[in-house]
Amino acid sequence: MGLGKYVPATSSEQQEMLKTLGLSSLDDLYVDVPQDLKVTELNIPAKQSELEVRRHLTELADKNTVFSSVFRGAGAYNHYIPSLVKQIAGKEEFMTAYTPYQAEISQGILQSIFEFQTMICELTGMDAANASVYDGASAAGEAVNMVVGRKKNKVLVASTLHPMTIETIKTYAYGSDVEIELIPEVNGRIDQAALTTLLTKEVAGVLVQQPNYYGLMEEATEIGEQVHQNKSQYILSVNPMAAALTKTAREYGADIAIGEGQPLGLPMSFGGPYLGFMATTEKNLRSLPGRIVGETEDVEGNRAYVLTLQAREQHIRREKAKSNICSNQALCALTASIYMTVMGPKGLQDAAYQSYAKAHYLAEQLTEIPGFDRVYPGEFFHEFVTTCPVPAKELTEQLAKHGILGGLELENGLLWCATEMNTKEQMDELIAVIKEVCQ
């Protein structure tokens, strides 16, 4: 019977629905999917007992490589997560119903979202934040749609943004007829002279990443001034860990702050689920997509939480809405809130400073090896790019044999990363293996 008993529609009811749709089988629903993308047979053993299944899955899991040393970032970072974070986030009172529309029975989840919004505002310096979106790339796409209008339908995006985020933005733009133009780079940073030329009256906003994809710190304040002189909006994508040390997005002059929340207590987990955060100034509050939780009082004067600003375009003008995200990553947001609470401001700053210091030590050691030179000059946070005297793929494969995940292969070298998780001994071992490979 399989999962049939959990499906509310009986076989006869399913056939009736298919008949209404003019279809003869469930397969007809997928007629537009290319045949080579359809799975016709699962490569799994026949029916087995729970013990047999567990044994088989354990054997499969043992084939995974778990690296003892990680020197790769590029959007997903290996930070220490205190055990208390998972312990609290896993409490069953937090694993509650998905949608908190009924405020009277959802005070716990609403409060947790409110606390998350408050912490994101403190981290970014902004006036308001939403309850989160799917990931950092989604946040970028949503932010682009926030700033465009009938008279201004063009957004300039830094070519030093994460490549996958750029592709996501283009996908969003394609569906909403927004024009996207990339700002050229010079030595790994935005070409500010080119930006000046590109800033025309049609430009609604400019999106920059700080630190950027190559780990470099952009001249974010100066860029913001250029953008505002053109009467355009400034979107800044920030690394929340770096934000513990640097200026806030607001201090850089940003109108909208976005980013990937994975460094805030979420494990890398093969790429997700992650967490996109968005925050903005008061003037943009009604353009902020997704859920927003507000604090109020009940009839007896007690503090209470509600979904606020709900009568917005996502709900009342759906076909004309700039966004239709009415969901959020509540459990991931809760986890991030717990992480920030457990770490505290000093703990976050310490983790950020250790990441900064260890990355700089690693850069110093690497660049002493012939053939390993920094590709881009200038200040960086915890990532940097170097040349490689041997084929990059060959080097990373040799490092993997020693339990080391090396830098990410780029066209012009390797993108390295270090966090508080990397010890001096690990970095010295990395250097020793590289010297052996490159002899």
N, C-alpha and C positions, 0 to 999 in steps of 0.2 A: 504493500500500500504506500510505502515511502512517506512523503510529506503530505499526502492527500488529506489526511485527517486534520491537518492544520489549515487547509485552504477552505475558506468559507463557502465557495461556490462548488456545488456538486457537478459531476460530469455532465448531467443533463442540462444544468444551468449554463455551464460553459458552452455547450453546443448551441443553446438558444442564443447566447450572446454572439457567438461566431456567425450564426445564421443572420442575425440582425445586421452584422457588419458585412454580410455578403461573402464570408469566408467559410472554407470547409474544414480547416484544421488550424491548430496553433502555429504550425510551421508557416502558414500563409502570412502571419504577422511579420515574418522576417524575410520576406521574398526579396527585399531590396538589399539584403546583406550578401556580399559576394560569397559564393560557395566555399572558396578556399579559406574563409575566415570562420566558417562554422565548424564546431566540434561535433563530430559524429560518434566518436567513441572515446571514452576516458581511459587513459593508460593506468588503470588501477586494478588491483587484484579483485577476484570475485568475492562474494560475501564472506566476511570474516568476523570472528569474535572481537570484542573490545580489546582483549589482551593482544591478539594478533595485529589489529590495526595500530595499537600503541607501539608495539615492537617495530612494525614496518615504518611508522612515522619517525621513530627515534633513529632508525638506520638512515633515513633520508636526511634528517636534521644533522646527523654526524658528518654529512658531506659538505656542510656549510663551512666556510672559512671565517673564523672569528679572529680578527687581527688584534694582537696585544698592543700594538702601537699604531695610532692613526694620525697621519700628517696631511689630511685632506679635508677641505671644507666645501667651498663653492656653493653655499646655500644651505647645507646641513652640517651642523657642528657638534663635535663630541665634547660636551660639557658634563661636569659632575652633577648628578641629581641626588640630593640627600634622600635617604630611605624614607624619611617622614613624608615626602611629597606623594609617593605612590601609596603609602599606607593610608593617608587621609583621603586622597582622591578616589581610592577604591572602596571607601565605606559605603554600605548599601543605601544609606539615606541620601547620598549624592547621585546614585545611579537611578535617578527617578524618571518619570515620564518625560518624553521628548519636548513637548510644546507647552510653555508656561502661559497660555492665554488666559486661564482662569486664575487670576492673581490671588484669590482668597485661599487656594490650595497649593500655590506655587511660591510661597514667600522664600523658601530656602534657595531654590535655583535662581530666583530673581535677585536675591541679595548677593549671591555669588557672582552673577553677571555684573551687578552694580559695582562690586568691589573690583572686579577686573577692569571695568571702564575707568574707575578712579585711578587705579595704578598706572594704566596706560597713559592717562592724562598727565600724571606726575612724571612719567618717563619721557614724554614728548613735549611737555609744557603747553599742551593744547587745552581748550576749554571743554571739549566734549569728545567722547569716543563711542563707537558702537559696540554691540555685543560680540564682535568678531565676525570674520568671513572665513571662507574655506582655507585659504593659504595666502602667502605673501604675493604670489602672482595674481590671484583673484583680486586682492586688495588694490594692486596696481591698475588692473583693468577697470575696476569700479571707480577708482579715483579719477582716471582719465574721463570717464563718462560724467563724473560729477561736475567737471569744470566747463564742458562744452555747452554751447547754446545755439540759438538760431543764427546769431550774427557772427559767432566765433566757433568754428568747427574744426580747428586744427590744433594738434598737441605735438610739442617737440619732446622727444624722448632721448635721453643720453645713450649713446652707443656703448657706454661703459656700464650699462645696466646688465643684470644677469641675462644671458641669451634666452633662457626659457621664459623669463618674465616678459621680455620683448615680444616673443612669439605669442604669449597669452594676450598681451595688450593688442596686438594686431588682430587676433581672433575677435576680441571684444569690439574693436573698431570696425571690422568688416561688417559685423551684424548691425551696427548703428550708424554706418556711413560717416565715421569720424576719420579725418585725414591724419595720419601719423608720419612724422618725418624724424629721422635719426640725426642727432647732433654729432658731427665728427669728433674723433679723439686725436690728441697729440700727446705722445709719451704716456699713454695709459690714462689720460684725464680728458675731460671735456675741453674742446677747442673754444675758448671764450670769444675769440675774434669771430669764429664761424657762428657762434650763438648770436652775437650782436647782429650779424647779417640776416640770420633766420628769423629774428624777432620782428614780425610784421603785425599789422593790426588784426590779421585773421587768427593769430595765435591765442588760443584760450588759456593754455597752460604749458608748463615745462616740468618734466619729471626727471629727477636726478637721484642717484643712489649714493649714500654716504655711510661707511666707506664703499667704494665701488666694487665691481666684480673682480678687479685685479687686487683688491685689498687696499687701494690707495685712498687717501683723504682728498676729496675734491675741495676746491675753493668755494664751499657752499654758501658762505655769506655774500661774497661778491656776485655769485651767480644769482642769488635771490634778489639782490639789488637791481641787477640787469632785468630780471623778469618783471619786477614791480614797476620799473620805469616804463615798461611797455604796457602796463596795466593788464598784465596777465597773472594767472595764479601759479603759485609755486608749490609743487608736490615733491616731498622729500621722502625717499625710501630709506629707512634707517635700520641698522642692526641693533636690536634692543640691548645686547651685551655691551657693544661699543658705546651706546647712549649713556651707560652708567659712568663713563669717563669724559665724554665729549660735551659740547654744548647740546642743549635740547634742540629738537627740530624747530621749535618756536624761536629760539635764540638765533638759529641760522636764518630765520626769516620766512620759514615755510608757512603756507596757508593750510596745507593738508600733510599729515604725517602718516605714513603707511609702513608696513614691514612684515617680515616672517617671524612669527613668535616661537618657532621651534627651539631656539637657544634658551627659552624660559622654561626649562624643566621637562621638555618633551624629548624622548629618545629618538635617535635617527630612524629606527624602525623600517629600514628598507624604503624610505621615502614618504612615510605618512602613517596615520593622519597628522596633519600639522595645523597651523593656526595663523590666520591673517588678521592683523590689527589695523584699525583705521581711526584716526583722530583728527579734529579740525578746530578752527576758530569758531566763535559764536556766529559769525556772519554766514557760515556755510552749514549751520546745524541742520536746517531743513533739507539740505541736499545730501546729507549723509545717509547712505543706503543701509538696509538691514535693520535689525532690532536695536532699540535704545531703551534701557531700563532707567526709570527715574525714581527718586525718593519722594514720598508724600506722607500724609497722615490719614489714618482711618477715622471713622465717625466718632471714635472715643479718644482721638488725639494721640494714638500710638503711632510710632514710626512704621511705615509700610512701603512696599515696593510695587511698581506697576510697569507694564510696557507703555512707554509714552510716545507721543508724536505718531500714533498709529494711523491717523487719518491722512496718510501721505500718499504720494502718487502710486506707490507699489500696490496700494489697496483700492484706491478710488479711480485711478486713470491708467489701468494696466497697459493698455495698448500704446499709451504715450509715455510710459515711464522710462526713465533712464536706467533704472535697475529694477529687477524683480527678485532680488535676494531678500527673502523674509525669514531666513534661517540663520543659524550660527553654530560655531563649534563649541558648544557649551561645556562639555567635559574637558576638552583641551584647554579652554579658557580658565576653567576652574583649576586645572593642574598648574597652569602658568601663574595664577593668583596665589596658589599655595606655595609654589616655588619662590615667588618674589617675597612672600611673607616670611617664609623660613629663612631665606638668605638675608633679607633686610637690605637697606641701602648700602651699608658697609660691606656686606657679603658680596653683593653684586659688583661693587667697585673693586673688591679684592680679586674676584674671578676675572673681571675685565683686565685689571692691571697685570695679573699673572699671564693672561693670554697675550697681552701686548709685549711683556718683557720676554717671555719664552720664544715668541715669534722672532723677536729681534736677535736673541741669542742664536736661534737656529739660522737666521739669515747670515749672521756674522760667520758662523762655522761653515756653512755651505759655500759662501763666496770665497773662502780661503782655498777651496779645491779648484784646481785649474779647469776651466770650461764652465764653471757655475758662476755666472755673473747676474746681477739683478737686471732684468730687462727694462724696468721702468724706475726712474729715480724718484725720490721724494718720500714723504712721510706715509706710513701705513699703520694699520691697526694690528691684525693678527694673521694676515695673508699677504703673500708677495709672489712675484713670478721670477723664475731664474731660467737662464739658458741651460742646456744639457749637452755635454760633449759626446754622448752616445745616444742612440735612438731612445726616446723617452719610454716607449712601450717596453723595450728590453730592460731598462732600469727598473721600472715598476714591477715587472714580472720577477726579477731577481730579488727585489725587496720583499715581495709577497712570500717568497720561499723562506724568508726569515721572520715571518709573522708581522711584517710592516706594511701598512697601506701608505704608499708614497703619494706624492703630489698628483694633481689632476693634469692629464696631458692636454696641452694647448698647442696651437699651430707653431707658436714661437718659443715653447719651453714647457715648464711645469709650474703649476699654481700650488704653492705650499701653504700649509696652515698649521698653527700651533695653538693650543688652549691650555688651561690650567691642568688638564689631564696628562699632558706630556711632561715627563720627568727629564732631568738633565741626563740621566743614564740612558733613557730611551733615545734622546737626541744624539748623544755620543755614539750609541750603537748604530743609529741611522748613518752617521757620518762615516763610521768605520766600514760599514757594508758598501756604501757608495764608493769609497776609496778603493775597495777591493774590486768592485765591478768595473770601475773606470781606469784601472791600471793599464 
